[in-house]
Amino acid sequence: MASYDAVQLVLYTGGYDNGALTHAPASTITLSATFSDGESDTTFEFDDPETGFTSGQGVFKGSVEIALTAGGTMQLPVLVQSAQTYLLIPTGYSATDFNFPATLNTSTFNTNPFPTCFLGGSLIATPEGERAVETLAIGDAVLTEDGRAVAVKWIGRQTVFTAFGPAERLMPVRFASGSLGEGLPHADLTVTADHGMLIDGVICHAGALVNGETITTVPLEEMGPSYTVYHIETEEHEIILANGTPAETFIDNVSRRSFDNFTEFEELYGDVPEMEELDYPRAMSARQVPPRIKAKLAGAKAA
């Protein structure tokens, strides 16, 4: 069962089907409540009924991008009850941390799945040395596996709320230092499970490589109430270096609308053609990982 702990609700009046929602002054409700969907899975999905809020049952309608007062944005979950729409403020934040607009349009709500990304602290190779992914900006140069310097086109950001229990394919995966062989990664590296790592000419999704010892799924309780993931987009699909390890850049096979800062991309570039994927085979599950790669990782595991 998916559950979400909220400390405040911000009220907008107007039903979801109406499309235009209005934020009334002083319409913040302070509470300590757990919202849940009553289902057997661990994710909130569009139109999931909410069963835990004492004021009555509502329906989850995705999330919406709201500006933070300190800069940046965050996706907040949306709960609709009849003609009232609530934005849920997670533990660790309050309504004063956000700049809520006077009106919302339901067409801007994000109902897409989470994207696949690097987690904060991942060290990306640049011509000047390694830099944490969260410090990179549009126009900065990063190094490809073959030593070319390419410009960052965009950095997508996604706030993940652990209470929503990301699906297994979107869970964070940690590669221990040296777990991929040849001393790589040179320090522990955490990515999302669908992130592609280039190993011996095959792009292997991180989740397909989990062995429970040196490559592990990170327990959500270690991640806190929420965490931010980042993905680097370049003009072409590339292989760059994260903690020394070849890893793919973002390719738009999942909508960019899944990122907190999608509107930034839209304002800069508008609609763009679909990117061509690199010509590497892809192993998306453990059974698709070639035996030679499994043997290599088993050797690294024993080292």
N, C-alpha and C positions, 0 to 999 in steps of 0.2 A: 504494500500500500504506500503510495506517495504521500508525503506530508510536508508542510511548510509552516514554520513558526514566524508569525508577524507580530510586530510591536505597535504598529499604527496602520490605519487605513485612511487613504485620501479619497474623498467622495467626489464623483462626477455624476450629475443628474442627466438622465436620458438613457433609454434602453439601447442595447447593442444594435438592434435592427434599425433604429432611428439613424444611426451613423454619426450624428453630431452631439457631442457630450460637453457639458458645461461644468466648470469647477466653481463651486460657490465659496465665498469667503468663509474662513474659519470652519471649513468642513473636514477637519481631521479628527478621526476617532482614535483615541489611545486605548490599547487593549493588550492583552497577552493571550494569544489564541493560536491553536494549531489547526491548520486547514488540511484536509485530506480528501482523497478521491474514492476511497472505499474499494479500490480495485486490487487485483492480485499483482499488478506490475508495479514498477517503482518510478514511473514518470507521469507528470501531468500532461495531458494531451488536450487539443482543442475540443471543447464541448464536454469534457469530463465533468460530471456533477461533483460538487463540493459537499461533504457530509459532516464536517466538524465544527462549523461556525454556529454559535448558539442563536444568532439572530435570524437564522433561516437558511435554507439551501440555496446555493448559487451555482454558477457554471463558469468554468475557466475558459477564457477567450484569448489565450496567448499572453503576450507581453508587449510593452510599449517603451520606447526610448525616451528617457527623461534626463534633462541636463542636471549635473551636480553643481552645487554652489561653489565648490572648490575647483571646478574645471572638469571637463570630460562628461561622459554620459553613463547611464546604467539602464539596463532593461529591467522593468518592474512587472511582476505578474499582474494579470487583470482578472478580476472576479466580477461577474454580472449577476445581480439579483433584480428581476423585474425591470423597473425603470431606473435602477441605481447601479452605477459602475464604480468599483473600488480598485485602487492601485494598492498593492500590498507592500509595506515597508519592512524589510527583513531585519532580524536581530543584528545589532551593531550599528544601525542607522536610525535617523528620525526624519520626519517630514521636512525639517529645517535644512537638511543636507541636500535638498533638491529645489530646483526652480520649476514649479509646476505651471504649465501654460493655462490660459483661461479656458481654452477649448481643446478637445481632442476629436479626431476623426477616426472611426473604427477601421477605416481602410488602411491606416498606417500601422495597425497592430501586427506584431510579428508572430506568425503561427508556424514558422519553419523549424526543423530540427537544429540542434546545436552543430556548429561547424567543427572541423578538426584543426588543432593548433598546437603551438609551443606554449608551455607555461612560463610564467615570469621567472627570470633568473637564467634561462637558457642563453648560452654564450654563442653569439653568431660571429663568424669570421668576417672581418672587414680589412681593407688594405692597411689600416692603421692598427690592427690588432683586434682581439675579441671584444665584443660589446654585448651587454645584456639586451635581450630582444626588446624589452619595454623602453629602452633608451633610444631606439632607432626611430627615424622619421622619414617622411617622404623626401626623396632626393639623395639620401645617404647611399653610399656604395657598400655592397656586400660581395664577398668572394664566392665564386662557384667552386665546385669540386675540382674542375680543371684549371683553376687559377685566374679566371676572368673576373673583372670587376663589373658588376651590373647594378643599376640604380634601383632603389626601392620605389615602387610605384605607389604602394599603399600599405599601411599596417592595419589589419582588421583586429578589433578587440571584441571579446565576448565575456560578459560576466556570467558565471555559472553558479547557481545556487545549489549547494549540496543537498538541501532539503528536498529538492525535486528528484534526487536520485537519478543521475544521467543513465541512459541505457548502457549496457555493457560495452558496446562499440564506441561509446563516447567517454568512457572512464579514463582517468589519467593513468598512464603506464610509465613506470620508472625503470630506466636502464642503469644498472649499477656500473661504476667505473670498470672498464675492461670487459664488459659482458658481451660485446660484439666482436671480440678478438682484436689482435694487433694493438692492444692498449686503448681501444675506443669503446665508449666515449672516454675522454680523458678525465671527466668528472661526471657524477651522476646526472642523468638527463631525464626530464619528465616531459612527455608529450601526450596528446590524446590518442585513444586507441586506434583511430583510423588514420593517424598520420603515417605517411610513407617514408620508410628508411631505405636507402639504397645499399644493398648488400650483395656483393658478387654479381652485379648486373641485374638484380631483381629488386623492384620496389616492394618491400614487405611492410604491410601494415603492422604497427607496433603491437596491437592486440594479438596478432597471429604468432608473435614471437614469445609471448609470456610463458615462462617455465616455472614460476612460483618461487624461484630462489634468487637468481641474479637479474631477471626481468620480471617485474611484478606489477599487478594492478594495485594502485595506491588506495588504501582504505579512505573513504570519504571523510571519516572523522579526523583524519590528519589534515584535511584541506580547510577546515574552519567553515563558517556559515556560507561563505562564497569565495570564489577565486576568479582571477582573470586569465584568460588565455589569449594568445596573440598569433596571428599568421601573417607572414610576409608575402606580399604579392609583388612580382616583378613583371616586366613587359611580356616576357615569355615564361613558360613553365621551366624551372631550373632546379638543379641540385646544388644546395648550399651546404655549409658546414655548421652544425650545432654541437657545441662541446667536442669539436673535431670530427663529428660523425656526419656522413653524407645524408641529407634529408631533403625532401622535396619542398618547394615553395607552394603557395596557395594556387589551386586551379579551380575555377568556378564550376565545379560539378555539384556544389551545394550553393544555394542562393546566398549572395552577399548580404541579403536582408537579415540573415541570421546574426550579423555582427551588430554590436551596440552602435557603432559609428557609421552605419551604412550610408546615412544621409551625406556624410562627408565625401564618400566615393561618388555618389550620385551627382553632387554639386560640381565635383572636379571633372568627371569623365562622362556622365550620362550613361546611355546604353552603349555597351561595347560588345563586339563579336565574341563568340565562345572561343576560349583559348585552346590551342592544340596541345595535347598531352605528349610528354616525352615518350620516345619509342623504346620503352622498357617493359618487359612482362611484369605483371602485378600479382602478388600473393595477398589476398584479402583475408584468408583464414589459415589456420594451422595446417590443414591438410593440403593446401596449395603451396606451402613452403617447400622448395626442392630439398631432397635428402642431403645433398652436399652442403647446403646452408645449415640444416639442422645439425649435421656432423660438426661443422665449424663452430657453431654456438655451443655444442656440447663440450668441445675441447676447451673453449674459452671459459665455460662454466667450471671446468675442473682445474683451470690454471690457478 
